[in-house]
Amino acid sequence: MANFKLNLFRSVYIFFELMEIVVVIGKPQVPCYFIFGDSLFDSGNNNELVTTARSNYLPYGTDFPQGVTGRFTNGRTIADLIGELLGFDEYIPTYATVTDQHISQGVNYASGGSGIREETGSHLGGRISLDRQLLNHYSIVSRLFHLQRNITFTRDYLSKCIYIVNIGSNDYINNYFKPDIYATSHMYTTNRYARRLVQQYSRQLKVHIYILLFVRLKRL
Protein backbone atom coordinates (compact mmCIF):
# COMPACT_ATOMS: atom_id res chain seq x y z
CA MET A 1 0.00 0.00 0.00
CA ALA A 2 2.86 2.36 0.89
CA ASN A 3 4.57 1.67 -2.44
CA PHE A 4 1.32 2.33 -4.29
CA LYS A 5 0.92 5.72 -2.60
CA LEU A 6 4.56 6.59 -3.32
CA ASN A 7 4.20 5.65 -6.99
CA LEU A 8 0.95 7.59 -7.24
CA PHE A 9 2.62 10.65 -5.74
CA ARG A 10 5.52 10.36 -8.18
CA SER A 11 3.12 10.02 -11.11
CA VAL A 12 1.13 13.09 -10.07
CA TYR A 13 4.34 15.06 -9.49
CA ILE A 14 5.75 14.12 -12.90
CA PHE A 15 2.41 15.00 -14.55
CA PHE A 16 2.42 18.52 -13.12
CA GLU A 17 6.09 18.96 -13.95
CA LEU A 18 5.38 18.03 -17.58
CA MET A 19 2.30 20.25 -17.63
CA GLU A 20 4.40 23.17 -16.41
CA ILE A 21 6.92 22.60 -19.19
CA VAL A 22 4.13 22.59 -21.78
CA VAL A 23 2.69 25.79 -20.38
CA VAL A 24 6.04 27.56 -20.42
CA ILE A 25 7.34 26.57 -23.84
CA GLY A 26 4.15 25.73 -25.73
CA LYS A 27 2.24 28.03 -28.05
CA PRO A 28 -0.93 29.50 -26.45
CA GLN A 29 -3.96 27.34 -27.14
CA VAL A 30 -6.01 30.42 -28.08
CA PRO A 31 -4.96 33.71 -29.71
CA CYS A 32 -6.35 35.93 -26.96
CA TYR A 33 -7.90 35.87 -23.51
CA PHE A 34 -10.37 38.43 -22.15
CA ILE A 35 -11.10 38.71 -18.43
CA PHE A 36 -14.13 40.35 -16.79
CA GLY A 37 -15.09 40.45 -13.14
CA ASP A 38 -14.48 41.81 -9.66
CA SER A 39 -11.65 41.72 -7.12
CA LEU A 40 -11.04 38.00 -7.62
CA PHE A 41 -9.79 38.80 -11.15
CA ASP A 42 -8.74 42.47 -10.87
CA SER A 43 -5.02 42.87 -11.57
CA GLY A 44 -4.72 46.64 -11.26
CA ASN A 45 -7.65 48.40 -12.93
CA ASN A 46 -8.60 50.05 -9.63
CA ASN A 47 -5.14 51.46 -8.94
CA GLU A 48 -5.92 54.96 -10.20
CA LEU A 49 -9.53 55.09 -9.04
CA VAL A 50 -10.68 57.01 -5.98
CA THR A 51 -11.88 54.01 -4.01
CA THR A 52 -11.27 51.98 -0.89
CA ALA A 53 -11.35 48.85 -3.10
CA ARG A 54 -7.65 49.05 -3.93
CA SER A 55 -4.78 46.67 -3.26
CA ASN A 56 -1.72 48.36 -4.74
CA TYR A 57 0.19 48.24 -1.45
CA LEU A 58 1.81 45.67 0.79
CA PRO A 59 1.18 42.97 1.95
CA TYR A 60 -0.66 42.39 -1.35
CA GLY A 61 1.70 40.94 -3.94
CA THR A 62 4.30 39.64 -1.50
CA ASP A 63 4.51 36.30 -3.35
CA PHE A 64 3.95 37.66 -6.86
CA PRO A 65 6.95 37.89 -9.24
CA GLN A 66 6.06 41.47 -10.21
CA GLY A 67 5.44 42.55 -6.63
CA VAL A 68 2.55 44.89 -5.81
CA THR A 69 0.32 45.21 -8.88
CA GLY A 70 -3.20 45.79 -7.61
CA ARG A 71 -4.16 42.13 -7.36
CA PHE A 72 -6.31 41.37 -4.32
CA THR A 73 -4.06 38.50 -3.30
CA ASN A 74 -0.51 37.83 -2.17
CA GLY A 75 0.22 36.05 -5.47
CA ARG A 76 -1.58 35.04 -8.64
CA THR A 77 -5.30 35.19 -9.27
CA ILE A 78 -7.35 32.33 -10.69
CA ALA A 79 -7.45 34.24 -13.99
CA ASP A 80 -3.63 34.30 -13.98
CA LEU A 81 -3.46 30.56 -13.41
CA ILE A 82 -5.91 29.89 -16.24
CA GLY A 83 -3.81 32.08 -18.52
CA GLU A 84 -0.72 30.04 -17.65
CA LEU A 85 -2.56 26.79 -18.38
CA LEU A 86 -3.66 28.21 -21.73
CA GLY A 87 0.01 28.74 -22.57
CA PHE A 88 0.41 32.52 -22.29
CA ASP A 89 3.96 33.40 -21.26
CA GLU A 90 2.91 36.85 -19.96
CA TYR A 91 0.06 37.92 -17.70
CA ILE A 92 -2.87 39.54 -19.50
CA PRO A 93 -2.54 43.34 -19.18
CA THR A 94 -5.17 45.52 -17.54
CA TYR A 95 -7.45 47.78 -19.53
CA ALA A 96 -5.99 50.73 -17.61
CA THR A 97 -2.47 50.08 -18.90
CA VAL A 98 -2.76 48.03 -22.11
CA THR A 99 -1.10 49.33 -25.28
CA ASP A 100 -1.91 48.67 -28.92
CA GLN A 101 1.14 46.44 -29.01
CA HIS A 102 -0.43 44.03 -26.49
CA ILE A 103 -4.22 44.18 -26.99
CA SER A 104 -4.14 41.34 -29.53
CA GLN A 105 -3.30 38.86 -26.74
CA GLY A 106 -6.20 39.97 -24.57
CA VAL A 107 -7.21 42.43 -21.86
CA ASN A 108 -8.20 42.22 -18.21
CA TYR A 109 -11.20 44.49 -17.48
CA ALA A 110 -11.97 43.27 -13.94
CA SER A 111 -12.53 45.78 -11.16
CA GLY A 112 -12.65 45.24 -7.42
CA GLY A 113 -15.99 46.14 -5.85
CA SER A 114 -17.90 45.92 -9.13
CA GLY A 115 -21.07 43.99 -9.80
CA ILE A 116 -23.79 43.06 -12.22
CA ARG A 117 -25.83 46.04 -11.06
CA GLU A 118 -24.50 49.53 -11.79
CA GLU A 119 -24.93 50.83 -8.24
CA THR A 120 -23.19 47.88 -6.56
CA GLY A 121 -20.14 48.93 -4.58
CA SER A 122 -20.81 52.65 -4.98
CA HIS A 123 -20.21 53.27 -1.27
CA LEU A 124 -16.62 52.08 -1.78
CA GLY A 125 -15.93 54.74 -4.37
CA GLY A 126 -14.86 54.23 -7.97
CA ARG A 127 -15.30 50.84 -9.61
CA ILE A 128 -16.00 49.56 -13.12
CA SER A 129 -19.34 47.76 -13.35
CA LEU A 130 -19.90 44.87 -15.74
CA ASP A 131 -21.78 47.13 -18.16
CA ARG A 132 -18.83 49.50 -18.31
CA GLN A 133 -16.38 46.61 -18.62
CA LEU A 134 -18.32 45.51 -21.70
CA LEU A 135 -18.14 49.04 -23.09
CA ASN A 136 -14.40 49.00 -22.47
CA HIS A 137 -14.27 45.77 -24.45
CA TYR A 138 -16.01 47.51 -27.34
CA SER A 139 -13.27 50.15 -27.19
CA ILE A 140 -10.65 47.40 -27.43
CA VAL A 141 -12.50 45.74 -30.32
CA SER A 142 -12.50 49.11 -32.11
CA ARG A 143 -8.76 49.44 -31.57
CA LEU A 144 -8.19 45.89 -32.81
CA PHE A 145 -10.17 46.55 -35.96
CA HIS A 146 -8.28 49.75 -36.72
CA LEU A 147 -5.02 47.86 -36.29
CA GLN A 148 -6.09 44.85 -38.37
CA ARG A 149 -8.19 46.81 -40.91
CA ASN A 150 -10.31 43.78 -41.73
CA ILE A 151 -13.76 43.18 -40.22
CA THR A 152 -13.91 39.51 -41.20
CA PHE A 153 -10.46 38.83 -39.79
CA THR A 154 -11.24 40.64 -36.53
CA ARG A 155 -14.50 38.72 -36.09
CA ASP A 156 -12.82 35.37 -36.78
CA TYR A 157 -9.93 36.29 -34.49
CA LEU A 158 -12.22 37.18 -31.58
CA SER A 159 -14.35 34.07 -32.09
CA LYS A 160 -11.29 31.95 -31.26
CA CYS A 161 -10.56 33.77 -27.99
CA ILE A 162 -11.37 32.70 -24.43
CA TYR A 163 -13.72 34.91 -22.41
CA ILE A 164 -13.98 34.47 -18.65
CA VAL A 165 -16.29 36.27 -16.21
CA ASN A 166 -16.40 36.15 -12.41
CA ILE A 167 -18.89 38.58 -10.94
CA GLY A 168 -21.94 38.76 -8.68
CA SER A 169 -20.67 38.39 -5.11
CA ASN A 170 -20.56 42.17 -4.62
CA ASP A 171 -24.19 42.38 -5.66
CA TYR A 172 -24.83 40.71 -2.32
CA ILE A 173 -22.05 41.71 0.09
CA ASN A 174 -21.78 45.27 -1.23
CA ASN A 175 -25.41 45.82 -2.12
CA TYR A 176 -28.21 43.48 -0.98
CA PHE A 177 -26.72 42.80 2.46
CA LYS A 178 -26.28 46.51 3.21
CA PRO A 179 -29.91 47.63 3.65
CA ASP A 180 -28.86 50.90 5.28
CA ILE A 181 -27.19 51.96 2.00
CA TYR A 182 -29.00 50.12 -0.81
CA ALA A 183 -32.72 49.65 -1.40
CA THR A 184 -32.52 46.25 -3.08
CA SER A 185 -33.30 44.18 0.03
CA HIS A 186 -36.42 46.32 0.58
CA MET A 187 -37.49 45.90 -3.05
CA TYR A 188 -36.86 42.16 -3.57
CA THR A 189 -37.09 38.93 -1.64
CA THR A 190 -33.91 36.85 -1.78
CA ASN A 191 -35.38 34.61 -4.49
CA ARG A 192 -36.65 37.51 -6.59
CA TYR A 193 -33.31 39.29 -6.27
CA ALA A 194 -31.42 36.18 -7.41
CA ARG A 195 -33.74 35.84 -10.41
CA ARG A 196 -33.32 39.54 -11.21
CA LEU A 197 -29.54 39.23 -11.14
CA VAL A 198 -29.59 36.14 -13.37
CA GLN A 199 -31.88 37.91 -15.85
CA GLN A 200 -29.70 41.02 -15.97
CA TYR A 201 -26.49 38.99 -16.22
CA SER A 202 -27.92 36.89 -19.05
CA ARG A 203 -29.05 40.00 -20.90
CA GLN A 204 -25.65 41.62 -20.48
CA LEU A 205 -23.81 38.63 -21.89
CA LYS A 206 -26.23 37.96 -24.75
CA VAL A 207 -27.27 41.43 -25.84
CA HIS A 208 -24.21 43.54 -25.07
CA ILE A 209 -21.62 41.17 -26.44
CA TYR A 210 -23.71 40.52 -29.55
CA ILE A 211 -24.11 44.24 -30.19
CA LEU A 212 -20.51 45.11 -29.39
CA LEU A 213 -18.92 42.36 -31.45
CA PHE A 214 -21.26 41.79 -34.37
CA VAL A 215 -23.50 44.80 -34.93
CA ARG A 216 -21.35 47.80 -34.10
CA LEU A 217 -18.30 46.20 -35.64
CA LYS A 218 -19.93 46.84 -39.03
CA ARG A 219 -20.00 50.57 -38.28
CA LEU A 220 -16.35 50.93 -37.26
MOHUSUL-V441902 format. One record per backbone hydrogen bond with DSSP energy under -0.5 kcal/mol. CO is the residue of the C=O (numbers start at 1). NH is the residue of the N-H. E is the energy in kcal/mol with one decimal. If there is no record, write none. Layout:
CO:NH:E  CO:NH:E
This chain:
1:5:-2.2  2:6:-2.3  3:7:-2.7  4:8:-2.5  5:9:-2.5  6:10:-2.4  7:11:-2.4  8:12:-2.5  9:13:-2.7  10:14:-2.6  11:15:-2.3  12:16:-2.2  13:17:-2.2  14:18:-2.6  15:19:-2.5  16:20:-2.2  17:21:-1.8  18:22:-2.3  19:23:-2.4  20:24:-2.2  21:25:-2.6  22:26:-2.3  32:162:-2.2  34:164:-2.4  35:109:-3.4  36:166:-1.6  37:111:-2.5  38:41:-1.7  38:42:-1.9  39:72:-0.7  40:78:-0.6  42:72:-0.7  44:47:-1.3  46:49:-1.4  49:51:-1.3  50:126:-2.9  52:54:-1.7  55:57:-1.0  55:70:-0.7  57:60:-1.3  59:62:-1.5  61:64:-1.3  64:67:-2.1  70:44:-0.5  71:73:-1.4  73:61:-1.6  74:63:-2.8  77:81:-2.1  78:82:-2.4  79:83:-2.1  80:84:-2.1  81:85:-2.3  82:86:-1.8  83:87:-0.6  83:88:-2.2  84:87:-1.1  86:29:-3.1  93:108:-2.8  94:97:-0.9  94:98:-1.9  99:102:-1.6  99:103:-1.3  102:105:-1.7  103:106:-1.1  105:33:-1.4  107:35:-2.4  107:109:-0.6  108:95:-2.3  111:114:-1.8  115:130:-2.0  117:120:-0.6  119:122:-2.1  121:124:-1.7  121:125:-0.6  122:125:-0.8  124:52:-2.5  127:129:-0.7  129:133:-2.2  130:134:-2.3  131:135:-1.7  132:136:-2.2  133:137:-1.7  134:138:-1.8  135:139:-1.8  136:140:-1.9  137:141:-2.8  138:142:-2.5  139:143:-2.1  140:144:-2.7  141:145:-2.5  142:146:-2.3  143:147:-1.5  144:148:-2.7  145:149:-3.8  150:154:-2.5  151:155:-2.7  152:156:-2.5  153:157:-2.7  154:158:-2.5  155:159:-2.1  156:160:-0.7  157:160:-1.0  158:161:-1.5  162:34:-3.0  164:36:-2.7  166:38:-1.4  168:171:-0.5  169:172:-1.4  169:173:-2.5  170:174:-1.6  171:176:-1.7  172:175:-1.3  172:177:-3.2  174:121:-2.0  175:178:-1.9  178:181:-2.0  178:182:-2.7  183:186:-1.2  183:187:-1.3  184:188:-2.4  189:193:-2.7  190:194:-2.1  191:195:-2.3  192:196:-2.4  193:197:-2.5  194:198:-2.4  195:199:-2.4  196:200:-2.4  197:201:-3.0  198:202:-2.5  199:203:-2.2  200:204:-2.6  201:205:-2.3  202:206:-2.5  203:207:-2.5  203:208:-1.0  204:208:-0.6  204:209:-1.0  206:210:-1.1  207:211:-2.7  208:212:-3.3  209:213:-2.4  210:214:-2.3  210:215:-1.1  211:215:-0.7  211:216:-2.8  215:218:-1.2  216:219:-1.5  216:220:-0.6  217:220:-0.7
